[in-house]
Amino acid sequence: MNGQNPVFIPGPTNIPDRLRVAMSAQTKDHRASDVTKILGPLPEGLKKVFKTESGRALIFPASGTGGWEAAVTNTLSPGDRVLAARHGLFSQKWIDLCQRHGLDVDVIDRPWGSGAPVDLFEERLSADTSHEIKAVLVTHNETATGVKSDVGAVRGAIDAAGHPAMLFVDAVSSLGSMDFRMDEWGVDIAVSGSQKGFMLPTGIAILAVSEKAHAAIETAKCPRCFFDFRDMDDALSTGGFPYTPPMQLLLGLRESLDMLFEEGLDNVYARHFRLAEGVRRAVAAWGLRMCAESPELYSDSVTAIYVPEGFDAHALTNYAYDTYGVSFGAGLGEFAGKVFRIGHLGALTDVMVLSGLATAEMAMKDLDYPIELGSGVAVAQQYYRETANAARFKAA
Ligand SMILES: *Cc1c(COP(=O)(O)O)cnc(C)c1O
């Protein structure tokens, strides 16, 4: 029966029944004349989620990592300089991917738990008077640390420096759960995936690409084939695919977009804020510390929490799974053993989150953490009660 429990890892997320039903489809000939009906509406729907009118939405069969690779190989050449901050495992992995493609990454190391260093970006860009830096990389939501960065402020820094660099954003664990504004923030490429806010299995990398980034293909010399933007854009714009599409996942994506729009994107974001706020209050009641350094950095899709001195976070997440059949996120990279994470994005309600908080409390109590059973659950219950009326009409 443990398979009935929701997961509280920050991706892949819980798959709602409606999406599982939509994906349970027989094989369909991807060259059949009516396939355009499935593929055709996807880019327009995705553009609404990215909040872009001028950009193009592209999808590739891949995980989010493939999306990073697509962004880099379509727009840059080996030896090109890019600017990035390293402040969590995901920003670190994107930097590593760039380096393996022969890019020269200007890395700004920042403490894990901090956000994108807007001032330092502006400093580096202002100093780069010959405009060698071709792109600035930002991880909108650092899933390892539960930190949300201010993408609009990074755009402000690029503009203040009068620099022509493109702005690439990893929005894998924010798109579809936290507000994203591609056009307003002047984002050139945003990368996401199917398995987080879209509530689907892993398997589709989802990108939005500005005119400027799309034009960069003409001069970019990194090798690419499978992830070629032009091939995919040409195919999608005629309702087709450049190779065999993952049809069942695409049926799921179409249904997922319907679900997001039926709830309303603003309501989806408000739901995520409310769920996250309940978790944050529970963490405070437990007397534990969050990794995110300050409240404006708090992520609404994942909360990363330090375990008290002398405790092993891996033992906690393993114990919760082995004993209660509930998954929480482990600490990653330099946070291994020190941090556990509660993922609260995707198909979740306050009732489900309360079950996660209650389970975390049981596991911590069993392992002799200095917490009081029910303390976090009680404050979350109180907050969810106080905010239930406003949420009720939106949730349906
Ligand atoms: C999940 C995630 C990714 C993508 O990882 P894959 O395992 O390749 O799908 C990238 N960036 C962030 C911030 C993520 O949370």
The ligand as an SDF file (V2000), in Angstrom:
LIG
                    3D

 15 15  0  0  0  0  0  0  0  0999 V2000
   15.4570   18.5470  -11.7140 C   0  0  0  0  0  0  0  0  0  0  0  0
   16.3300   19.6690  -12.1020 C   0  0  0  0  0  0  0  0  0  0  0  0
   17.1020   19.6570  -13.2730 C   0  0  0  0  0  0  0  0  0  0  0  0
   17.0500   18.5650  -14.2960 C   0  0  0  0  0  0  0  0  0  0  0  0
   17.5650   17.3960  -13.9460 O   0  0  0  0  0  0  0  0  0  0  0  0
   17.2730   16.0940  -14.8040 P   0  0  0  0  0  0  0  0  0  0  0  0
   17.5320   15.0330  -13.8160 O   0  0  0  0  0  0  0  0  0  0  0  0
   18.2090   16.0980  -15.9400 O   0  0  0  0  0  0  0  0  0  0  0  0
   15.8510   16.1790  -15.2710 O   0  0  0  0  0  0  0  0  0  0  0  0
   17.8340   20.7640  -13.5890 C   0  0  0  0  0  0  0  0  0  0  0  0
   17.8370   21.8490  -12.8100 N   0  0  0  0  0  0  0  0  0  0  0  0
   17.1150   21.9170  -11.6920 C   0  0  0  0  0  0  0  0  0  0  0  0
   17.1450   23.1700  -10.8950 C   0  0  0  0  0  0  0  0  0  0  0  0
   16.3470   20.8280  -11.2970 C   0  0  0  0  0  0  0  0  0  0  0  0
   15.6180   20.9020  -10.1770 O   0  0  0  0  0  0  0  0  0  0  0  0
  1  2  1  0
  2  3  1  0
  2 14  2  0
  3  4  1  0
  3 10  2  0
  4  5  1  0
  5  6  1  0
  6  7  2  0
  6  8  1  0
  6  9  1  0
 10 11  1  0
 11 12  2  0
 12 13  1  0
 12 14  1  0
 14 15  1  0
M  END
$$$$
